[in-house]
């Protein structure tokens, strides 16, 4: 059985499913359920970078300039 081409242009026939006319790229974008992961990952990344910078300043830079 040969792979059918998608009806939309730009979708290669090699990636098309053998039994349907649905392109593989259409199937990948069909049900987006993971978009919410970006929010907590972004928050954790920003907080981690902030804590790294604050820890560096506290442990490395602050001892060079003692309090008067």
Phi, psi and omega per residue, in radians:
X1 nan 2.280 -3.119
X2 -1.575 2.580 3.091
X3 -1.251 2.306 3.107
X4 -1.458 2.650 3.084
X5 -1.420 2.593 3.053
X6 -1.215 2.722 3.101
X7 -1.295 -0.511 3.125
X8 -1.389 2.571 3.122
X9 -1.350 2.671 3.059
X10 1.571 -0.077 3.111
X11 -1.783 2.045 -3.064
X12 -1.182 2.522 -3.135
X13 -1.193 -0.392 -3.139
X14 -1.129 -0.590 -3.110
X15 -1.527 -0.130 -3.112
X16 -1.232 2.612 3.108
X17 -1.245 2.673 -3.073
X18 -1.279 -0.548 -3.025
X19 -1.792 -0.222 -3.110
X20 -2.236 3.011 3.091
X21 -1.675 0.209 -3.088
X22 -1.505 2.274 -3.135
X23 -1.290 2.625 3.125
X24 -1.103 -0.633 3.127
X25 -1.164 -0.594 3.090
X26 -1.168 -0.641 3.130
X27 -1.210 -0.639 3.127
X28 -1.133 -0.594 -3.125
X29 -1.717 0.129 -3.033
X30 -1.191 -0.764 -3.077
X31 -2.302 1.748 -3.126
X32 -1.570 1.951 -3.123
X33 -2.077 -0.203 -3.004
X34 -1.767 0.081 -3.094
X35 -1.083 -0.497 -3.107
X36 -1.199 -0.303 3.119
X37 -1.153 -0.417 -3.108
X38 -1.125 -0.627 -3.075
X39 -1.127 -0.991 -3.139
X40 -1.150 -0.589 3.112
X41 -1.141 -0.680 3.105
X42 -1.160 -0.781 3.135
X43 -1.073 -0.804 -3.139
X44 -1.115 -0.701 3.134
X45 -1.126 -0.799 3.136
X46 -1.111 -0.766 3.123
X47 -1.125 -0.668 3.123
X48 -1.123 -0.792 3.119
X49 -1.102 -0.738 3.111
X50 -1.069 -0.772 3.138
X51 -1.160 -0.626 3.092
X52 -1.116 -0.774 3.135
X53 -1.156 -0.775 3.139
X54 -1.109 -0.712 3.105
X55 -1.140 -0.671 3.092
X56 -1.116 -0.789 3.134
X57 -1.104 -0.729 -3.095
X58 -1.194 -0.750 -3.028
X59 -1.575 -0.487 -3.031
X60 -1.910 -0.855 -3.033
X61 -1.420 -0.757 -3.071
X62 -1.035 -0.728 3.131
X63 -1.125 -0.374 3.121
X64 -1.246 -0.490 -3.107
X65 -2.089 1.448 -3.101
X66 -1.140 2.715 3.113
X67 -1.174 2.549 -3.113
X68 -1.629 nan nan
